[in-house]
Amino acid sequence: MVRKKNVIAIMSPKGGVGKTVTTANLAAALALFYDKKVLAVDTNVSTASLGLHFNIFYPKYTIHDVLKKNIVRKSIHVYNQNLHLIPASIKVSKKSKNIKDIREELFNLIQKYEEFLEEISSEYDLVFLDCAPGFDLETLAAIHVAGGLIIVTNPDYPSIVTAARAIEYARKTKMPVGGIVLNKVRKKKYELKKADIEKVLRIKILEEIPYDKKIPESIANKKPVVLFKKNSKSSKAFQKLAANIVGEKYSGSWTERILNKLRENINKSLKIKKSSKISKKRW
Protein backbone atom coordinates (compact mmCIF):
# COMPACT_ATOMS: atom_id res chain seq x y z
CA MET A 1 0.00 0.00 0.00
CA VAL A 2 1.42 3.39 -1.07
CA ARG A 3 0.08 6.37 0.87
CA LYS A 4 -0.65 9.53 -1.14
CA LYS A 5 1.23 12.46 0.41
CA ASN A 6 -1.43 14.99 -0.58
CA VAL A 7 -4.25 12.96 1.01
CA ILE A 8 -5.04 13.98 4.60
CA ALA A 9 -7.52 12.20 6.87
CA ILE A 10 -9.26 14.42 9.41
CA MET A 11 -10.59 12.42 12.34
CA SER A 12 -11.61 12.39 15.98
CA PRO A 13 -12.45 9.36 18.13
CA LYS A 14 -15.07 11.51 19.90
CA GLY A 15 -18.13 12.95 18.20
CA GLY A 16 -19.18 16.59 18.52
CA VAL A 17 -15.71 18.13 18.62
CA GLY A 18 -16.11 19.97 15.30
CA LYS A 19 -14.29 17.61 12.95
CA THR A 20 -16.53 18.15 9.91
CA VAL A 21 -16.66 21.91 10.57
CA THR A 22 -12.85 21.83 10.48
CA THR A 23 -12.77 19.83 7.24
CA ALA A 24 -15.27 22.14 5.52
CA ASN A 25 -13.56 25.35 6.59
CA LEU A 26 -10.01 24.15 5.99
CA ALA A 27 -10.91 23.03 2.46
CA ALA A 28 -12.78 26.27 1.73
CA ALA A 29 -9.98 28.45 3.18
CA LEU A 30 -7.30 26.74 1.10
CA ALA A 31 -9.39 27.08 -2.05
CA LEU A 32 -10.37 30.72 -1.49
CA PHE A 33 -7.41 32.34 0.28
CA TYR A 34 -4.46 30.25 -0.93
CA ASP A 35 -5.56 29.33 -4.45
CA LYS A 36 -5.25 25.58 -3.88
CA LYS A 37 -7.31 23.03 -5.75
CA VAL A 38 -8.95 20.94 -3.05
CA LEU A 39 -11.16 17.86 -2.95
CA ALA A 40 -13.10 17.20 0.28
CA VAL A 41 -14.52 13.69 0.60
CA ASP A 42 -17.12 12.60 3.15
CA THR A 43 -16.00 9.11 4.20
CA ASN A 44 -18.46 9.15 7.10
CA VAL A 45 -20.94 6.86 5.37
CA SER A 46 -22.95 6.10 8.52
CA THR A 47 -23.64 9.68 9.67
CA ALA A 48 -22.88 11.87 6.67
CA SER A 49 -22.85 15.65 7.12
CA LEU A 50 -20.07 17.29 5.08
CA GLY A 51 -22.38 18.05 2.15
CA LEU A 52 -24.79 19.91 4.44
CA HIS A 53 -22.11 22.58 5.02
CA PHE A 54 -22.19 23.30 1.28
CA ASN A 55 -25.96 23.12 0.69
CA ILE A 56 -25.78 19.56 -0.68
CA PHE A 57 -28.60 17.48 0.79
CA TYR A 58 -29.70 14.63 -1.49
CA PRO A 59 -27.04 14.31 -4.21
CA LYS A 60 -27.64 11.86 -7.03
CA TYR A 61 -24.10 10.48 -6.74
CA THR A 62 -22.06 10.07 -3.54
CA ILE A 63 -19.02 8.31 -2.10
CA HIS A 64 -21.20 5.18 -2.01
CA ASP A 65 -21.30 5.23 -5.83
CA VAL A 66 -17.53 5.70 -5.96
CA LEU A 67 -16.83 2.71 -3.71
CA LYS A 68 -19.56 0.33 -4.89
CA LYS A 69 -20.01 1.21 -8.56
CA ASN A 70 -16.75 3.01 -9.42
CA ILE A 71 -18.70 6.10 -10.49
CA VAL A 72 -16.02 8.71 -9.79
CA ARG A 73 -16.42 11.72 -12.09
CA LYS A 74 -20.17 12.05 -11.68
CA SER A 75 -19.79 11.89 -7.89
CA ILE A 76 -17.59 15.01 -7.80
CA HIS A 77 -19.62 18.13 -7.03
CA VAL A 78 -17.98 21.36 -8.21
CA TYR A 79 -18.59 24.02 -5.56
CA ASN A 80 -16.30 26.46 -7.34
CA GLN A 81 -13.22 26.30 -9.56
CA ASN A 82 -10.87 25.38 -6.71
CA LEU A 83 -13.17 23.48 -4.37
CA HIS A 84 -14.68 20.10 -5.24
CA LEU A 85 -16.66 17.77 -2.99
CA ILE A 86 -17.72 14.14 -2.84
CA PRO A 87 -20.54 13.94 -0.30
CA ALA A 88 -21.95 10.85 1.35
CA SER A 89 -25.62 9.91 1.41
CA ILE A 90 -27.62 10.97 4.48
CA LYS A 91 -29.93 7.98 3.97
CA VAL A 92 -29.63 5.22 6.60
CA SER A 93 -28.07 1.94 5.45
CA LYS A 94 -27.87 -1.44 7.18
CA LYS A 95 -24.58 -2.61 8.65
CA SER A 96 -23.15 -6.08 8.99
CA LYS A 97 -22.45 -7.27 12.54
CA ASN A 98 -20.61 -10.44 11.57
CA ILE A 99 -16.88 -10.13 12.45
CA LYS A 100 -15.78 -12.00 9.33
CA ASP A 101 -17.94 -9.79 7.14
CA ILE A 102 -16.57 -6.65 8.83
CA ARG A 103 -12.95 -7.71 8.20
CA GLU A 104 -13.69 -8.47 4.57
CA GLU A 105 -15.52 -5.18 4.19
CA LEU A 106 -12.59 -3.26 5.71
CA PHE A 107 -10.16 -4.90 3.29
CA ASN A 108 -12.48 -4.16 0.37
CA LEU A 109 -12.97 -0.55 1.47
CA ILE A 110 -9.22 0.06 1.68
CA GLN A 111 -8.77 -1.46 -1.78
CA LYS A 112 -11.57 0.69 -3.22
CA TYR A 113 -10.16 3.85 -1.67
CA GLU A 114 -6.71 3.05 -3.05
CA GLU A 115 -8.13 2.63 -6.55
CA PHE A 116 -10.18 5.81 -6.27
CA LEU A 117 -7.27 7.91 -4.97
CA GLU A 118 -4.91 6.47 -7.57
CA GLU A 119 -7.24 7.82 -10.25
CA ILE A 120 -8.09 11.21 -8.79
CA SER A 121 -5.56 12.48 -6.21
CA SER A 122 -2.98 13.79 -8.70
CA GLU A 123 -5.56 16.29 -10.01
CA TYR A 124 -5.63 18.15 -6.68
CA ASP A 125 -3.17 19.96 -4.45
CA LEU A 126 -4.86 18.43 -1.41
CA VAL A 127 -7.51 15.79 -0.76
CA PHE A 128 -9.24 15.76 2.63
CA LEU A 129 -11.01 12.67 3.94
CA ASP A 130 -13.61 13.63 6.53
CA CYS A 131 -13.73 10.52 8.74
CA ALA A 132 -16.49 9.16 10.93
CA PRO A 133 -15.99 9.64 14.69
CA GLY A 134 -14.55 6.68 16.58
CA PHE A 135 -12.78 3.65 15.16
CA ASP A 136 -15.47 2.19 12.92
CA LEU A 137 -14.37 0.30 9.80
CA GLU A 138 -15.13 3.30 7.57
CA THR A 139 -12.72 5.41 9.66
CA LEU A 140 -10.02 2.75 9.69
CA ALA A 141 -10.26 2.36 5.91
CA ALA A 142 -9.89 6.11 5.34
CA ILE A 143 -6.90 6.62 7.65
CA HIS A 144 -5.11 3.58 6.22
CA VAL A 145 -5.00 5.11 2.73
CA ALA A 146 -4.17 8.69 3.77
CA GLY A 147 -0.68 10.15 3.68
CA GLY A 148 -1.20 11.98 6.96
CA LEU A 149 -3.61 12.46 9.82
CA ILE A 150 -5.01 15.56 11.52
CA ILE A 151 -6.82 14.99 14.81
CA VAL A 152 -9.51 17.42 15.93
CA THR A 153 -10.20 17.70 19.65
CA ASN A 154 -11.45 20.07 22.36
CA PRO A 155 -9.59 21.35 25.45
CA ASP A 156 -11.35 19.03 27.92
CA TYR A 157 -10.35 15.72 29.54
CA PRO A 158 -12.75 13.35 27.68
CA SER A 159 -11.72 14.76 24.29
CA ILE A 160 -7.99 14.66 25.05
CA VAL A 161 -8.16 11.09 26.39
CA THR A 162 -9.82 9.89 23.18
CA ALA A 163 -7.34 11.91 21.10
CA ALA A 164 -4.54 10.06 22.91
CA ARG A 165 -6.07 6.75 21.78
CA ALA A 166 -6.10 7.94 18.17
CA ILE A 167 -2.46 9.02 18.37
CA GLU A 168 -1.48 5.67 19.93
CA TYR A 169 -3.26 3.79 17.12
CA ALA A 170 -1.59 6.01 14.49
CA ARG A 171 1.85 5.30 15.92
CA LYS A 172 1.23 1.55 15.99
CA THR A 173 0.13 1.57 12.35
CA LYS A 174 2.93 3.98 11.35
CA MET A 175 0.46 6.62 10.24
CA PRO A 176 2.11 10.09 10.15
CA VAL A 177 0.25 12.50 12.45
CA GLY A 178 0.52 16.05 11.13
CA GLY A 179 -0.84 17.62 14.29
CA ILE A 180 -3.87 18.55 16.33
CA VAL A 181 -6.56 21.15 15.77
CA LEU A 182 -7.77 22.36 19.15
CA ASN A 183 -11.36 23.41 18.54
CA LYS A 184 -14.00 25.33 20.57
CA VAL A 185 -11.43 27.14 22.70
CA ARG A 186 -13.06 29.57 25.13
CA LYS A 187 -9.91 30.50 27.13
CA LYS A 188 -11.61 29.51 30.39
CA LYS A 189 -9.63 28.60 33.52
CA TYR A 190 -11.06 25.07 33.58
CA GLU A 191 -9.85 24.31 30.04
CA LEU A 192 -6.66 22.37 29.43
CA LYS A 193 -3.89 24.60 28.17
CA LYS A 194 -2.14 24.25 24.81
CA ALA A 195 1.31 23.63 26.32
CA ASP A 196 -0.01 20.94 28.66
CA ILE A 197 -1.86 19.14 25.84
CA GLU A 198 1.23 19.17 23.62
CA LYS A 199 3.36 17.85 26.48
CA VAL A 200 0.98 14.98 27.29
CA LEU A 201 0.20 13.95 23.71
CA ARG A 202 3.68 14.74 22.31
CA ILE A 203 2.03 16.19 19.23
CA LYS A 204 2.08 19.76 17.96
CA ILE A 205 -1.15 21.79 18.01
CA LEU A 206 -1.46 23.27 14.54
CA GLU A 207 -4.03 25.88 15.50
CA GLU A 208 -6.48 26.85 18.24
CA ILE A 209 -9.97 27.55 16.87
CA PRO A 210 -11.94 29.81 19.22
CA TYR A 211 -15.54 29.09 20.14
CA ASP A 212 -17.58 31.31 17.82
CA LYS A 213 -21.35 31.78 17.60
CA LYS A 214 -20.88 32.56 13.91
CA ILE A 215 -20.17 28.87 13.24
CA PRO A 216 -23.68 27.53 14.03
CA GLU A 217 -25.03 30.56 12.19
CA SER A 218 -22.93 29.69 9.14
CA ILE A 219 -24.12 26.06 9.27
CA ALA A 220 -27.72 27.28 9.32
CA ASN A 221 -26.89 29.28 6.19
CA LYS A 222 -25.28 26.17 4.64
CA LYS A 223 -21.86 27.79 4.23
CA PRO A 224 -18.49 27.32 5.95
CA VAL A 225 -17.77 30.26 8.26
CA VAL A 226 -14.73 31.28 6.16
CA LEU A 227 -17.18 32.03 3.34
CA PHE A 228 -20.06 33.26 5.52
CA LYS A 229 -18.14 35.68 7.79
CA LYS A 230 -14.61 36.07 6.47
CA ASN A 231 -13.43 38.32 9.28
CA SER A 232 -14.93 36.45 12.24
CA LYS A 233 -12.52 35.17 14.89
CA SER A 234 -13.02 31.52 13.93
CA SER A 235 -12.64 32.32 10.23
CA LYS A 236 -9.29 34.00 10.86
CA ALA A 237 -8.17 30.95 12.87
CA PHE A 238 -9.15 28.59 10.04
CA GLN A 239 -7.26 30.81 7.60
CA LYS A 240 -4.17 30.57 9.83
CA LEU A 241 -4.59 26.79 9.96
CA ALA A 242 -4.79 26.66 6.17
CA ALA A 243 -1.61 28.74 5.88
CA ASN A 244 0.13 26.39 8.31
CA ILE A 245 -0.92 23.31 6.32
CA VAL A 246 0.58 24.59 3.05
CA GLY A 247 3.60 26.28 4.67
CA GLU A 248 2.58 29.82 3.81
CA LYS A 249 2.51 32.96 5.91
CA TYR A 250 -0.85 34.17 7.18
CA SER A 251 -1.17 37.78 6.07
CA GLY A 252 -4.21 38.99 7.96
CA SER A 253 -7.94 39.02 7.46
CA TRP A 254 -9.74 39.17 4.13
CA THR A 255 -10.04 42.99 4.39
CA GLU A 256 -6.38 43.37 5.38
CA ARG A 257 -5.31 41.27 2.39
CA ILE A 258 -7.28 43.44 -0.02
CA LEU A 259 -5.76 46.59 1.52
CA ASN A 260 -2.25 45.08 1.35
CA LYS A 261 -2.81 44.17 -2.30
CA LEU A 262 -3.97 47.72 -3.06
CA ARG A 263 -0.91 49.13 -1.31
CA GLU A 264 1.35 46.84 -3.35
CA ASN A 265 -0.28 47.93 -6.59
CA ILE A 266 -0.05 51.63 -5.63
CA ASN A 267 3.63 51.26 -4.69
CA LYS A 268 4.37 49.49 -7.97
CA SER A 269 2.56 52.24 -9.87
CA LEU A 270 4.53 54.97 -8.05
CA LYS A 271 7.82 53.18 -8.74
CA ILE A 272 7.00 52.91 -12.44
CA LYS A 273 6.12 56.65 -12.60
CA LYS A 274 9.27 57.56 -10.70
CA SER A 275 11.39 55.39 -12.99
CA SER A 276 9.74 56.97 -16.03
CA LYS A 277 10.55 60.51 -14.80
CA ILE A 278 14.21 59.59 -14.17
CA SER A 279 14.47 58.13 -17.70
CA LYS A 280 13.03 61.33 -19.23
CA LYS A 281 15.53 63.50 -17.32
CA ARG A 282 18.44 61.41 -18.59
CA TRP A 283 17.27 61.87 -22.17
C-alpha positions as CSV (number, residue, x, y, z in Angstrom):
1,M,0.0,0.0,0.0
2,V,1.4,3.4,-1.1
3,R,0.1,6.4,0.9
4,K,-0.6,9.5,-1.1
5,K,1.2,12.5,0.4
6,N,-1.4,15.0,-0.6
7,V,-4.3,13.0,1.0
8,I,-5.0,14.0,4.6
9,A,-7.5,12.2,6.9
10,I,-9.3,14.4,9.4
11,M,-10.6,12.4,12.3
12,S,-11.6,12.4,16.0
13,P,-12.5,9.4,18.1
14,K,-15.1,11.5,19.9
15,G,-18.1,12.9,18.2
16,G,-19.2,16.6,18.5
17,V,-15.7,18.1,18.6
18,G,-16.1,20.0,15.3
19,K,-14.3,17.6,13.0
20,T,-16.5,18.2,9.9
21,V,-16.7,21.9,10.6
22,T,-12.9,21.8,10.5
23,T,-12.8,19.8,7.2
24,A,-15.3,22.1,5.5
25,N,-13.6,25.4,6.6
26,L,-10.0,24.1,6.0
27,A,-10.9,23.0,2.5
28,A,-12.8,26.3,1.7
29,A,-10.0,28.5,3.2
30,L,-7.3,26.7,1.1
31,A,-9.4,27.1,-2.0
32,L,-10.4,30.7,-1.5
33,F,-7.4,32.3,0.3
34,Y,-4.5,30.2,-0.9
35,D,-5.6,29.3,-4.5
36,K,-5.2,25.6,-3.9
37,K,-7.3,23.0,-5.8
38,V,-9.0,20.9,-3.1
39,L,-11.2,17.9,-2.9
40,A,-13.1,17.2,0.3
41,V,-14.5,13.7,0.6
42,D,-17.1,12.6,3.1
43,T,-16.0,9.1,4.2
44,N,-18.5,9.2,7.1
45,V,-20.9,6.9,5.4
46,S,-22.9,6.1,8.5
47,T,-23.6,9.7,9.7
48,A,-22.9,11.9,6.7
49,S,-22.9,15.7,7.1
50,L,-20.1,17.3,5.1
51,G,-22.4,18.1,2.2
52,L,-24.8,19.9,4.4
53,H,-22.1,22.6,5.0
54,F,-22.2,23.3,1.3
55,N,-26.0,23.1,0.7
56,I,-25.8,19.6,-0.7
57,F,-28.6,17.5,0.8
58,Y,-29.7,14.6,-1.5
59,P,-27.0,14.3,-4.2
60,K,-27.6,11.9,-7.0
61,Y,-24.1,10.5,-6.7
62,T,-22.1,10.1,-3.5
63,I,-19.0,8.3,-2.1
64,H,-21.2,5.2,-2.0
65,D,-21.3,5.2,-5.8
66,V,-17.5,5.7,-6.0
67,L,-16.8,2.7,-3.7
68,K,-19.6,0.3,-4.9
69,K,-20.0,1.2,-8.6
70,N,-16.7,3.0,-9.4
71,I,-18.7,6.1,-10.5
72,V,-16.0,8.7,-9.8
73,R,-16.4,11.7,-12.1
74,K,-20.2,12.1,-11.7
75,S,-19.8,11.9,-7.9
76,I,-17.6,15.0,-7.8
77,H,-19.6,18.1,-7.0
78,V,-18.0,21.4,-8.2
79,Y,-18.6,24.0,-5.6
80,N,-16.3,26.5,-7.3
81,Q,-13.2,26.3,-9.6
82,N,-10.9,25.4,-6.7
83,L,-13.2,23.5,-4.4
84,H,-14.7,20.1,-5.2
85,L,-16.7,17.8,-3.0
86,I,-17.7,14.1,-2.8
87,P,-20.5,13.9,-0.3
88,A,-22.0,10.9,1.4
89,S,-25.6,9.9,1.4
90,I,-27.6,11.0,4.5
91,K,-29.9,8.0,4.0
92,V,-29.6,5.2,6.6
93,S,-28.1,1.9,5.4
94,K,-27.9,-1.4,7.2
95,K,-24.6,-2.6,8.7
96,S,-23.1,-6.1,9.0
97,K,-22.5,-7.3,12.5
98,N,-20.6,-10.4,11.6
99,I,-16.9,-10.1,12.4
100,K,-15.8,-12.0,9.3
101,D,-17.9,-9.8,7.1
102,I,-16.6,-6.7,8.8
103,R,-13.0,-7.7,8.2
104,E,-13.7,-8.5,4.6
105,E,-15.5,-5.2,4.2
106,L,-12.6,-3.3,5.7
107,F,-10.2,-4.9,3.3
108,N,-12.5,-4.2,0.4
109,L,-13.0,-0.5,1.5
110,I,-9.2,0.1,1.7
111,Q,-8.8,-1.5,-1.8
112,K,-11.6,0.7,-3.2
113,Y,-10.2,3.9,-1.7
114,E,-6.7,3.0,-3.0
115,E,-8.1,2.6,-6.6
116,F,-10.2,5.8,-6.3
117,L,-7.3,7.9,-5.0
118,E,-4.9,6.5,-7.6
119,E,-7.2,7.8,-10.2
120,I,-8.1,11.2,-8.8
121,S,-5.6,12.5,-6.2
122,S,-3.0,13.8,-8.7
123,E,-5.6,16.3,-10.0
124,Y,-5.6,18.1,-6.7
125,D,-3.2,20.0,-4.4
126,L,-4.9,18.4,-1.4
127,V,-7.5,15.8,-0.8
128,F,-9.2,15.8,2.6
129,L,-11.0,12.7,3.9
130,D,-13.6,13.6,6.5
131,C,-13.7,10.5,8.7
132,A,-16.5,9.2,10.9
133,P,-16.0,9.6,14.7
134,G,-14.6,6.7,16.6
135,F,-12.8,3.6,15.2
136,D,-15.5,2.2,12.9
137,L,-14.4,0.3,9.8
138,E,-15.1,3.3,7.6
139,T,-12.7,5.4,9.7
140,L,-10.0,2.7,9.7
141,A,-10.3,2.4,5.9
142,A,-9.9,6.1,5.3
143,I,-6.9,6.6,7.7
144,H,-5.1,3.6,6.2
145,V,-5.0,5.1,2.7
146,A,-4.2,8.7,3.8
147,G,-0.7,10.2,3.7
148,G,-1.2,12.0,7.0
149,L,-3.6,12.5,9.8
150,I,-5.0,15.6,11.5
151,I,-6.8,15.0,14.8
152,V,-9.5,17.4,15.9
153,T,-10.2,17.7,19.7
154,N,-11.5,20.1,22.4
155,P,-9.6,21.3,25.5
156,D,-11.3,19.0,27.9
157,Y,-10.3,15.7,29.5
158,P,-12.7,13.3,27.7
159,S,-11.7,14.8,24.3
160,I,-8.0,14.7,25.1
161,V,-8.2,11.1,26.4
162,T,-9.8,9.9,23.2
163,A,-7.3,11.9,21.1
164,A,-4.5,10.1,22.9
165,R,-6.1,6.8,21.8
166,A,-6.1,7.9,18.2
167,I,-2.5,9.0,18.4
168,E,-1.5,5.7,19.9
169,Y,-3.3,3.8,17.1
170,A,-1.6,6.0,14.5
171,R,1.9,5.3,15.9
172,K,1.2,1.6,16.0
173,T,0.1,1.6,12.3
174,K,2.9,4.0,11.3
175,M,0.5,6.6,10.2
176,P,2.1,10.1,10.1
177,V,0.2,12.5,12.4
178,G,0.5,16.0,11.1
179,G,-0.8,17.6,14.3
180,I,-3.9,18.5,16.3
181,V,-6.6,21.1,15.8
182,L,-7.8,22.4,19.1
183,N,-11.4,23.4,18.5
184,K,-14.0,25.3,20.6
185,V,-11.4,27.1,22.7
186,R,-13.1,29.6,25.1
187,K,-9.9,30.5,27.1
188,K,-11.6,29.5,30.4
189,K,-9.6,28.6,33.5
190,Y,-11.1,25.1,33.6
191,E,-9.8,24.3,30.0
192,L,-6.7,22.4,29.4
193,K,-3.9,24.6,28.2
194,K,-2.1,24.2,24.8
195,A,1.3,23.6,26.3
196,D,0.0,20.9,28.7
197,I,-1.9,19.1,25.8
198,E,1.2,19.2,23.6
199,K,3.4,17.8,26.5
200,V,1.0,15.0,27.3
201,L,0.2,13.9,23.7
202,R,3.7,14.7,22.3
203,I,2.0,16.2,19.2
204,K,2.1,19.8,18.0
205,I,-1.1,21.8,18.0
206,L,-1.5,23.3,14.5
207,E,-4.0,25.9,15.5
208,E,-6.5,26.8,18.2
209,I,-10.0,27.6,16.9
210,P,-11.9,29.8,19.2
211,Y,-15.5,29.1,20.1
212,D,-17.6,31.3,17.8
213,K,-21.3,31.8,17.6
214,K,-20.9,32.6,13.9
215,I,-20.2,28.9,13.2
216,P,-23.7,27.5,14.0
217,E,-25.0,30.6,12.2
218,S,-22.9,29.7,9.1
219,I,-24.1,26.1,9.3
220,A,-27.7,27.3,9.3
221,N,-26.9,29.3,6.2
222,K,-25.3,26.2,4.6
223,K,-21.9,27.8,4.2
224,P,-18.5,27.3,6.0
225,V,-17.8,30.3,8.3
226,V,-14.7,31.3,6.2
227,L,-17.2,32.0,3.3
228,F,-20.1,33.3,5.5
229,K,-18.1,35.7,7.8
230,K,-14.6,36.1,6.5
231,N,-13.4,38.3,9.3
232,S,-14.9,36.5,12.2
233,K,-12.5,35.2,14.9
234,S,-13.0,31.5,13.9
235,S,-12.6,32.3,10.2
236,K,-9.3,34.0,10.9
237,A,-8.2,31.0,12.9
238,F,-9.1,28.6,10.0
239,Q,-7.3,30.8,7.6
240,K,-4.2,30.6,9.8
241,L,-4.6,26.8,10.0
242,A,-4.8,26.7,6.2
243,A,-1.6,28.7,5.9
244,N,0.1,26.4,8.3
245,I,-0.9,23.3,6.3
246,V,0.6,24.6,3.1
247,G,3.6,26.3,4.7
248,E,2.6,29.8,3.8
249,K,2.5,33.0,5.9
250,Y,-0.8,34.2,7.2
251,S,-1.2,37.8,6.1
252,G,-4.2,39.0,8.0
253,S,-7.9,39.0,7.5
254,W,-9.7,39.2,4.1
255,T,-10.0,43.0,4.4
256,E,-6.4,43.4,5.4
257,R,-5.3,41.3,2.4
258,I,-7.3,43.4,0.0
259,L,-5.8,46.6,1.5
260,N,-2.3,45.1,1.3
261,K,-2.8,44.2,-2.3
262,L,-4.0,47.7,-3.1
263,R,-0.9,49.1,-1.3
264,E,1.4,46.8,-3.3
265,N,-0.3,47.9,-6.6
266,I,-0.1,51.6,-5.6
267,N,3.6,51.3,-4.7
268,K,4.4,49.5,-8.0
269,S,2.6,52.2,-9.9
270,L,4.5,55.0,-8.0
271,K,7.8,53.2,-8.7
272,I,7.0,52.9,-12.4
273,K,6.1,56.6,-12.6
274,K,9.3,57.6,-10.7
275,S,11.4,55.4,-13.0
276,S,9.7,57.0,-16.0
277,K,10.6,60.5,-14.8
278,I,14.2,59.6,-14.2
279,S,14.5,58.1,-17.7
280,K,13.0,61.3,-19.2
281,K,15.5,63.5,-17.3
282,R,18.4,61.4,-18.6
283,W,17.3,61.9,-22.2
